[in-house]
């Protein structure tokens, strides 16, 4: 039987539907799982995505991009294939793509997680024959703690910085992670947080979608002599060590990422504190998801595909193989 989806030099291609999924080179029809830059790239003729991701895609791509949307669970035809989007739980509007044709059902996850997240629709298990999964954190050491516990640690760190007369500067991924932190912190405070410019339009898109978060102000909107001591400032990792940071002295720095689970990462990266929150599935939930799909075949991409493939073949008895793609899984997540 011919594979329903195959790897090409432009991306994952469904010949029955005449479309690509998250292609990394320009194509006529691109089905997009979510708005992160390694999955949604400029230059395609038409983009098919979820309703909830439209504003993020328009910001990331262009207001002129042709973005055609569908709601979760609504099946539509592309060529001879039946396509539908299902929640991936990764970021606002993120989706798994279910493709059905000729008696085959494939599910392409993009990026996903199983943890509860107030900023996006919860993950949905979609039964399938072939499951294409990310493997960003596919090592047994990656097991996430309950997010409310970690957010309480962030709130305590912020308060301690304030007691010491410091600015709490928290570095995190601009799309998804920043908004999740701002939403989760509502359980502890209603104080205003300040945003690096790269985060401002993305936070605005989440607010327009009805996501409740801490009140925010752009750092750039404040007077040059504004005293940020005692405040929380959110910034992307690229801002660390830049001249932009001079406004917040004296500061205490933190980094929110699943990579903080590895001992020594915080020290090597030069942050005062590391907080382990990820928008990707951990090892336990990765295996649970694969089992629950009932897939007889698993293709693993971007991450520790070697570990996952070996474990599935040797321990789980599932036919598995690596799939080389241009996806990165957000290196700073």
C-alpha positions as a Markdown table, in Angstrom:
| # | Residue | x | y | z |
|---|---|---|---|---|
| 1 | Unk | 0.0 | 0.0 | 0.0 |
| 2 | Unk | 1.3 | 3.4 | -1.0 |
| 3 | Unk | 1.9 | 5.8 | 1.9 |
| 4 | Unk | -0.8 | 8.5 | 2.2 |
| 5 | Unk | 1.8 | 11.1 | 3.1 |
| 6 | Unk | 5.4 | 11.1 | 2.0 |
| 7 | Unk | 8.5 | 13.2 | 2.7 |
| 8 | Unk | 9.7 | 15.5 | -0.2 |
| 9 | Unk | 12.3 | 18.3 | -0.4 |
| 10 | Unk | 9.5 | 20.8 | 0.2 |
| 11 | Unk | 7.9 | 19.0 | 3.2 |
| 12 | Unk | 5.3 | 16.4 | 4.0 |
| 13 | Unk | 3.1 | 15.8 | 0.9 |
| 14 | Unk | -0.3 | 14.2 | 0.4 |
| 15 | Unk | -0.6 | 13.4 | -3.3 |
| 16 | Unk | -4.3 | 12.4 | -2.9 |
| 17 | Unk | -5.1 | 15.9 | -1.6 |
| 18 | Unk | -2.5 | 17.9 | -3.5 |
| 19 | Unk | -1.3 | 19.6 | -0.4 |
| 20 | Unk | 1.7 | 19.8 | 1.9 |
| 21 | Unk | 1.7 | 19.9 | 5.8 |
| 22 | Unk | 3.9 | 22.6 | 7.3 |
| 23 | Unk | 6.1 | 22.8 | 4.2 |
| 24 | Unk | 9.5 | 24.5 | 4.5 |
| 25 | Unk | 9.6 | 25.6 | 0.9 |
| 26 | Unk | 7.0 | 27.5 | -1.1 |
| 27 | Unk | 4.0 | 25.4 | -2.3 |
| 28 | Unk | 0.6 | 26.1 | -3.7 |
| 29 | Unk | -1.4 | 24.6 | -0.8 |
| 30 | Unk | -0.1 | 24.4 | 2.7 |
| 31 | Unk | -2.0 | 22.9 | 5.7 |
| 32 | Unk | -0.5 | 24.5 | 8.8 |
| 33 | Unk | -0.5 | 23.0 | 12.3 |
| 34 | Unk | 0.4 | 26.2 | 14.2 |
| 35 | Unk | 2.0 | 29.6 | 13.9 |
| 36 | Unk | 5.5 | 28.9 | 15.1 |
| 37 | Unk | 8.1 | 29.9 | 12.5 |
| 38 | Unk | 9.4 | 26.4 | 11.8 |
| 39 | Unk | 5.9 | 25.3 | 10.9 |
| 40 | Unk | 4.3 | 28.4 | 9.3 |
| 41 | Unk | 6.6 | 29.9 | 6.7 |
| 42 | Unk | 6.1 | 32.7 | 4.2 |
| 43 | Unk | 5.6 | 32.2 | 0.5 |
| 44 | Unk | 2.8 | 29.6 | 0.1 |
| 45 | Unk | -0.1 | 30.2 | -2.3 |
| 46 | Unk | -2.8 | 29.3 | 0.3 |
| 47 | Unk | -2.7 | 28.4 | 3.9 |
| 48 | Unk | -5.3 | 26.1 | 5.6 |
| 49 | Unk | -5.4 | 26.4 | 9.4 |
| 50 | Unk | -7.7 | 26.7 | 12.3 |
| 51 | Unk | -10.0 | 29.7 | 13.0 |
| 52 | Unk | -8.1 | 30.3 | 16.3 |
| 53 | Unk | -4.7 | 30.6 | 14.6 |
| 54 | Unk | -5.8 | 33.1 | 11.9 |
| 55 | Unk | -4.7 | 36.3 | 13.8 |
| 56 | Unk | -1.3 | 34.8 | 14.8 |
| 57 | Unk | -0.6 | 33.6 | 11.2 |
| 58 | Unk | -1.6 | 37.0 | 9.8 |
| 59 | Unk | 0.9 | 38.6 | 12.1 |
| 60 | Unk | 3.7 | 36.1 | 11.4 |
| 61 | Unk | 3.1 | 36.0 | 7.7 |
| 62 | Unk | 1.3 | 39.0 | 6.2 |
| 63 | Unk | -2.1 | 40.5 | 6.3 |
| 64 | Unk | -2.2 | 39.8 | 2.5 |
| 65 | Unk | -1.6 | 36.0 | 3.0 |
| 66 | Unk | -4.5 | 33.8 | 1.8 |
| 67 | Unk | -5.5 | 32.1 | 5.0 |
| 68 | Unk | -8.5 | 29.7 | 4.8 |
| 69 | Unk | -9.7 | 28.4 | 8.1 |
| 70 | Unk | -11.8 | 25.6 | 9.6 |
| 71 | Unk | -13.0 | 24.9 | 13.1 |
| 72 | Unk | -11.7 | 21.9 | 15.2 |
| 73 | Unk | -13.3 | 18.7 | 14.1 |
| 74 | Unk | -14.9 | 20.0 | 10.9 |
| 75 | Unk | -13.9 | 17.8 | 8.0 |
| 76 | Unk | -13.2 | 19.3 | 4.6 |
| 77 | Unk | -12.1 | 18.0 | 1.2 |
| 78 | Unk | -8.8 | 18.8 | -0.4 |
| 79 | Unk | -8.6 | 16.8 | -3.7 |
| 80 | Unk | -9.6 | 13.3 | -2.8 |
| 81 | Unk | -8.5 | 13.5 | 0.8 |
| 82 | Unk | -10.7 | 14.2 | 3.8 |
| 83 | Unk | -8.9 | 16.6 | 6.2 |
| 84 | Unk | -9.8 | 17.8 | 9.7 |
| 85 | Unk | -8.1 | 19.8 | 12.5 |
| 86 | Unk | -8.0 | 18.5 | 16.1 |
| 87 | Unk | -6.6 | 20.3 | 19.2 |
| 88 | Unk | -2.9 | 19.8 | 19.8 |
| 89 | Unk | -2.7 | 21.8 | 23.1 |
| 90 | Unk | 0.5 | 23.4 | 22.1 |
| 91 | Unk | -0.3 | 27.1 | 21.6 |
| 92 | Unk | -3.4 | 29.1 | 20.6 |
| 93 | Unk | -5.0 | 27.6 | 17.5 |
| 94 | Unk | -2.5 | 24.7 | 17.3 |
| 95 | Unk | -3.8 | 21.5 | 15.6 |
| 96 | Unk | -3.1 | 18.0 | 14.7 |
| 97 | Unk | -4.0 | 17.2 | 11.1 |
| 98 | Unk | -6.1 | 14.1 | 10.4 |
| 99 | Unk | -5.9 | 12.9 | 6.8 |
| 100 | Unk | -8.1 | 10.1 | 5.5 |
| 101 | Unk | -8.1 | 8.5 | 2.1 |
| 102 | Unk | -8.2 | 5.0 | 0.6 |
| 103 | Unk | -8.8 | 3.3 | 3.9 |
| 104 | Unk | -5.8 | 4.9 | 5.6 |
| 105 | Unk | -6.0 | 7.4 | 8.4 |
| 106 | Unk | -2.9 | 9.4 | 9.2 |
| 107 | Unk | -2.4 | 12.0 | 12.0 |
| 108 | Unk | 0.3 | 14.6 | 12.0 |
| 109 | Unk | 0.7 | 16.3 | 15.4 |
| 110 | Unk | 3.0 | 19.2 | 14.7 |
| 111 | Unk | 3.9 | 20.1 | 18.3 |
| 112 | Unk | 1.7 | 19.1 | 21.2 |
| 113 | Unk | 1.3 | 18.7 | 24.9 |
| 114 | Unk | -1.2 | 17.0 | 27.3 |
| 115 | Unk | -0.9 | 19.4 | 30.3 |
| 116 | Unk | -3.9 | 21.7 | 31.0 |
| 117 | Unk | -3.3 | 25.2 | 29.6 |
| 118 | Unk | -5.7 | 28.1 | 30.0 |
| 119 | Unk | -4.5 | 29.7 | 26.7 |
| 120 | Unk | -5.5 | 27.0 | 24.2 |
| 121 | Unk | -7.8 | 24.2 | 23.5 |
| 122 | Unk | -6.9 | 20.9 | 25.3 |
| 123 | Unk | -5.2 | 18.0 | 23.4 |
| 124 | Unk | -7.5 | 15.5 | 21.8 |
| 125 | Unk | -6.5 | 11.9 | 21.1 |
| 126 | Unk | -7.2 | 11.0 | 17.5 |
| 127 | Unk | -7.2 | 7.3 | 16.6 |
| 128 | Unk | -5.2 | 6.6 | 13.5 |
| 129 | Unk | -3.2 | 4.0 | 11.6 |
| 130 | Unk | 0.0 | 6.0 | 11.2 |
| 131 | Unk | 1.0 | 8.7 | 13.8 |
| 132 | Unk | 3.6 | 11.3 | 13.0 |
| 133 | Unk | 4.8 | 12.7 | 16.3 |
| 134 | Unk | 7.3 | 15.2 | 17.6 |
| 135 | Unk | 10.2 | 13.9 | 19.8 |
| 136 | Unk | 11.5 | 17.2 | 21.2 |
| 137 | Unk | 11.8 | 15.8 | 24.8 |
| 138 | Unk | 11.8 | 12.1 | 24.1 |
| 139 | Unk | 14.0 | 11.1 | 27.0 |
| 140 | Unk | 12.9 | 9.5 | 30.3 |
| 141 | Unk | 14.5 | 12.3 | 32.2 |
| 142 | Unk | 11.9 | 14.8 | 30.9 |
| 143 | Unk | 8.9 | 14.5 | 33.2 |
| 144 | Unk | 7.0 | 17.7 | 33.9 |
| 145 | Unk | 5.9 | 18.8 | 37.3 |
| 146 | Unk | 2.4 | 20.3 | 37.8 |
| 147 | Unk | 2.4 | 23.7 | 36.2 |
| 148 | Unk | 0.6 | 25.5 | 39.1 |
| 149 | Unk | 3.5 | 24.4 | 41.4 |
| 150 | Unk | 6.1 | 25.9 | 39.0 |
| 151 | Unk | 4.1 | 29.1 | 38.5 |
| 152 | Unk | 3.9 | 29.5 | 42.3 |
| 153 | Unk | 7.7 | 29.3 | 42.3 |
| 154 | Unk | 7.8 | 32.1 | 39.7 |
| 155 | Unk | 5.5 | 34.2 | 41.8 |
| 156 | Unk | 7.7 | 33.7 | 44.9 |
| 157 | Unk | 10.8 | 34.5 | 42.9 |
| 158 | Unk | 9.2 | 37.8 | 41.7 |
| 159 | Unk | 8.2 | 38.7 | 45.2 |
| 160 | Unk | 11.7 | 38.0 | 46.5 |
| 161 | Unk | 13.2 | 40.2 | 43.7 |
| 162 | Unk | 10.9 | 43.0 | 44.8 |
| 163 | Unk | 11.9 | 42.6 | 48.4 |
| 164 | Unk | 15.6 | 42.9 | 47.3 |
| 165 | Unk | 14.8 | 46.0 | 45.2 |
| 166 | Unk | 15.4 | 44.2 | 41.9 |
| 167 | Unk | 13.6 | 43.8 | 38.6 |
| 168 | Unk | 12.4 | 40.3 | 37.9 |
| 169 | Unk | 13.3 | 39.7 | 34.2 |
| 170 | Unk | 11.8 | 36.4 | 33.0 |
| 171 | Unk | 13.0 | 35.1 | 29.6 |
| 172 | Unk | 10.6 | 32.8 | 27.7 |
| 173 | Unk | 9.5 | 32.0 | 24.2 |
| 174 | Unk | 7.5 | 34.9 | 22.7 |
| 175 | Unk | 4.6 | 32.9 | 21.2 |
| 176 | Unk | 2.9 | 30.5 | 23.6 |
| 177 | Unk | 5.1 | 30.4 | 26.7 |
| 178 | Unk | 4.8 | 34.2 | 27.5 |
| 179 | Unk | 1.0 | 34.1 | 27.2 |
| 180 | Unk | 0.8 | 30.9 | 29.3 |
| 181 | Unk | 2.9 | 32.4 | 32.1 |
| 182 | Unk | 0.8 | 35.6 | 32.1 |
| 183 | Unk | -2.4 | 33.6 | 32.3 |
| 184 | Unk | -1.2 | 31.2 | 35.0 |
| 185 | Unk | 0.1 | 34.1 | 37.2 |
| 186 | Unk | -3.5 | 35.4 | 37.5 |
| 187 | Unk | -3.9 | 32.9 | 40.4 |
| 188 | Unk | -1.3 | 34.9 | 42.4 |
| 189 | Unk | -1.6 | 38.5 | 41.4 |
| 190 | Unk | -3.2 | 41.2 | 39.2 |
| 191 | Unk | -0.1 | 43.3 | 39.0 |
| 192 | Unk | 1.0 | 44.7 | 35.6 |
| 193 | Unk | 3.8 | 42.9 | 33.8 |
| 194 | Unk | 6.0 | 44.7 | 31.2 |
| 195 | Unk | 6.7 | 43.3 | 27.8 |
| 196 | Unk | 9.6 | 43.3 | 25.3 |
| 197 | Unk | 8.3 | 44.7 | 22.0 |
| 198 | Unk | 8.5 | 41.3 | 20.3 |
| 199 | Unk | 5.8 | 40.0 | 22.7 |
| 200 | Unk | 3.3 | 42.9 | 22.4 |
| 201 | Unk | 1.4 | 42.0 | 19.3 |
| 202 | Unk | 1.3 | 38.3 | 20.2 |
| 203 | Unk | -0.1 | 39.0 | 23.6 |
| 204 | Unk | -2.7 | 41.3 | 22.0 |
| 205 | Unk | -3.7 | 38.4 | 19.7 |
| 206 | Unk | -4.3 | 36.2 | 22.7 |
| 207 | Unk | -6.4 | 38.9 | 24.4 |
| 208 | Unk | -8.5 | 39.3 | 21.2 |
| 209 | Unk | -9.1 | 35.5 | 21.4 |
| 210 | Unk | -10.5 | 36.0 | 24.9 |
| 211 | Unk | -7.6 | 34.6 | 26.9 |
| 212 | Unk | -7.4 | 36.2 | 30.4 |
| 213 | Unk | -3.9 | 37.3 | 31.4 |
| 214 | Unk | -2.2 | 39.7 | 33.7 |
| 215 | Unk | -2.5 | 43.4 | 32.6 |
| 216 | Unk | 0.6 | 44.3 | 30.5 |
| 217 | Unk | 2.4 | 47.4 | 29.3 |
| 218 | Unk | 5.2 | 47.6 | 26.6 |
| 219 | Unk | 8.5 | 48.5 | 28.1 |
| 220 | Unk | 8.8 | 51.0 | 25.3 |
| 221 | Unk | 5.8 | 52.9 | 26.5 |
| 222 | Unk | 7.4 | 53.8 | 29.8 |
| 223 | Unk | 9.6 | 56.9 | 30.3 |
| 224 | Unk | 13.3 | 56.4 | 30.0 |
| 225 | Unk | 13.8 | 57.0 | 33.7 |
| 226 | Unk | 11.0 | 54.6 | 34.8 |
| 227 | Unk | 12.0 | 52.6 | 37.8 |
| 228 | Unk | 11.2 | 48.9 | 37.1 |
| 229 | Unk | 12.4 | 47.6 | 40.4 |
| 230 | Unk | 9.8 | 45.3 | 41.9 |
| 231 | Unk | 8.2 | 44.6 | 38.5 |
| 232 | Unk | 8.1 | 41.6 | 36.3 |
| 233 | Unk | 9.4 | 42.0 | 32.8 |
| 234 | Unk | 9.0 | 39.3 | 30.1 |
| 235 | Unk | 11.5 | 39.1 | 27.2 |
| 236 | Unk | 12.5 | 36.6 | 24.6 |
| 237 | Unk | 15.9 | 34.8 | 25.2 |
| 238 | Unk | 17.5 | 36.8 | 22.4 |
| 239 | Unk | 17.3 | 39.9 | 24.6 |
| 240 | Unk | 19.5 | 38.4 | 27.3 |
| 241 | Unk | 22.9 | 40.3 | 27.4 |
| 242 | Unk | 21.7 | 43.0 | 25.1 |
| 243 | Unk | 21.9 | 46.8 | 25.8 |
| 244 | Unk | 18.1 | 46.7 | 26.3 |
| 245 | Unk | 18.7 | 45.0 | 29.7 |
| 246 | Unk | 20.4 | 48.1 | 31.1 |
| 247 | Unk | 17.0 | 49.7 | 31.9 |
| 248 | Unk | 16.3 | 47.0 | 34.6 |
| 249 | Unk | 19.3 | 47.2 | 36.8 |
| 250 | Unk | 19.6 | 45.8 | 39.4 |
| 251 | Unk | 17.8 | 42.7 | 38.0 |
| 252 | Unk | 17.2 | 39.0 | 38.8 |
| 253 | Unk | 16.9 | 36.8 | 35.7 |
| 254 | Unk | 14.9 | 33.7 | 35.2 |
| 255 | Unk | 14.3 | 31.4 | 32.2 |
| 256 | Unk | 11.1 | 29.3 | 31.6 |
| 257 | Unk | 11.8 | 26.2 | 29.5 |
| 258 | Unk | 11.5 | 22.5 | 29.5 |
| 259 | Unk | 15.3 | 22.5 | 28.9 |
| 260 | Unk | 15.7 | 23.7 | 32.5 |
| 261 | Unk | 14.9 | 20.1 | 33.6 |
| 262 | Unk | 18.5 | 19.2 | 32.7 |
| 263 | Unk | 20.9 | 20.0 | 35.6 |
| 264 | Unk | 23.4 | 22.6 | 34.6 |
| 265 | Unk | 21.5 | 24.3 | 31.8 |
| 266 | Unk | 20.6 | 27.3 | 33.9 |
| 267 | Unk | 24.2 | 27.8 | 35.0 |
| 268 | Unk | 25.5 | 27.4 | 31.5 |
| 269 | Unk | 23.1 | 29.9 | 30.1 |
| 270 | Unk | 23.8 | 32.5 | 32.8 |
| 271 | Unk | 20.3 | 32.8 | 34.4 |
| 272 | Unk | 19.7 | 33.2 | 38.2 |
| 273 | Unk | 16.7 | 30.8 | 38.2 |
| 274 | Unk | 15.3 | 28.2 | 35.9 |
| 275 | Unk | 11.7 | 27.2 | 35.8 |
| 276 | Unk | 10.6 | 24.0 | 34.1 |
| 277 | Unk | 7.4 | 24.6 | 32.0 |
| 278 | Unk | 7.2 | 23.3 | 28.4 |
| 279 | Unk | 4.6 | 23.5 | 25.7 |
| 280 | Unk | 5.8 | 20.1 | 24.4 |
| 281 | Unk | 4.8 | 16.6 | 25.6 |
| 282 | Unk | 7.1 | 14.9 | 28.1 |
| 283 | Unk | 8.3 | 11.3 | 27.9 |
| 284 | Unk | 5.4 | 9.8 | 29.9 |
| 285 | Unk | 2.7 | 11.6 | 28.0 |
| 286 | Unk | 4.4 | 11.0 | 24.7 |
| 287 | Unk | 4.2 | 7.2 | 25.2 |
| 288 | Unk | 0.7 | 7.4 | 26.6 |
| 289 | Unk | -0.5 | 9.3 | 23.5 |
| 290 | Unk | 1.1 | 6.8 | 21.1 |
| 291 | Unk | -0.7 | 4.0 | 22.9 |
| 292 | Unk | -4.0 | 5.8 | 23.0 |
| 293 | Unk | -4.0 | 6.5 | 19.2 |
| 294 | Unk | -3.9 | 2.8 | 18.5 |
| 295 | Unk | -1.5 | 3.5 | 15.7 |
| 296 | Unk | 0.3 | 0.5 | 14.3 |
| 297 | Unk | 3.0 | 2.7 | 12.8 |
| 298 | Unk | 4.8 | 5.7 | 14.3 |
| 299 | Unk | 7.1 | 8.2 | 12.5 |
| 300 | Unk | 9.1 | 10.4 | 14.8 |
| 301 | Unk | 10.5 | 13.9 | 14.0 |
| 302 | Unk | 12.5 | 16.8 | 15.5 |
| 303 | Unk | 14.1 | 15.7 | 18.7 |
| 304 | Unk | 15.4 | 12.5 | 20.2 |
| 305 | Unk | 13.9 | 10.4 | 17.5 |
| 306 | Unk | 16.7 | 7.8 | 18.0 |
| 307 | Unk | 15.6 | 7.0 | 21.6 |
| 308 | Unk | 11.9 | 7.1 | 20.9 |
| 309 | Unk | 12.1 | 4.8 | 17.8 |
| 310 | Unk | 14.3 | 2.3 | 19.5 |
| 311 | Unk | 12.0 | 2.2 | 22.6 |
| 312 | Unk | 8.8 | 1.8 | 20.5 |
| 313 | Unk | 10.3 | -1.0 | 18.4 |
| 314 | Unk | 12.0 | -2.9 | 21.2 |
| 315 | Unk | 9.7 | -2.3 | 24.2 |
| 316 | Unk | 6.3 | -1.3 | 22.9 |
| 317 | Unk | 6.3 | -3.6 | 19.9 |
| 318 | Unk | 5.2 | -0.7 | 17.6 |
| 319 | Unk | 6.7 | -0.3 | 14.1 |
| 320 | Unk | 8.5 | 3.0 | 14.3 |
| 321 | Unk | 11.0 | 5.0 | 12.2 |
| 322 | Unk | 12.6 | 8.4 | 12.2 |
| 323 | Unk | 11.4 | 11.1 | 9.8 |
| 324 | Unk | 13.9 | 13.8 | 8.9 |
| 325 | Unk | 12.2 | 17.2 | 8.7 |
| 326 | Unk | 13.1 | 20.9 | 9.0 |
| 327 | Unk | 11.1 | 21.3 | 12.2 |
| 328 | Unk | 13.0 | 22.4 | 15.3 |
| 329 | Unk | 10.5 | 22.1 | 18.2 |
| 330 | Unk | 11.4 | 25.6 | 19.5 |
| 331 | Unk | 15.0 | 25.4 | 20.7 |
| 332 | Unk | 14.3 | 27.7 | 23.6 |
| 333 | Unk | 11.0 | 26.1 | 24.8 |
